[in-house]
Amino acid sequence: TRVTQSRAAAHQTFSEAETACWRRFAVNDCVSNARADRRKVLASLRDEELGLNLQERQRNTAAKLKQLNDKQGAPDPGK
């Protein structure tokens, strides 16, 4: 999925930034900043993924309720 690809890209970007940090004098600060950037990106992706999962659960629940109502011959509550 797009979120999985974005997460992999964030890890790759961090790896590249970390490698670049080791070429500098202030390695710890550089790596710390790269980690903070990665955490921000991953947190954003996690929030997006949680939102998508919630939407999917809601769709599945609605479909199951509709299936139960159809099976019982009850009118559709959405109508």
Secondary structure, DSSP 8 states (H G I E B T S, - for coil): -HHHHHHHHHHHHHHHHHHHHTTSS-HHHHHHHHHHHHHHHHHHHHHHHHHHHHHHHHHHHHHHHHHHHHHHT---TT-
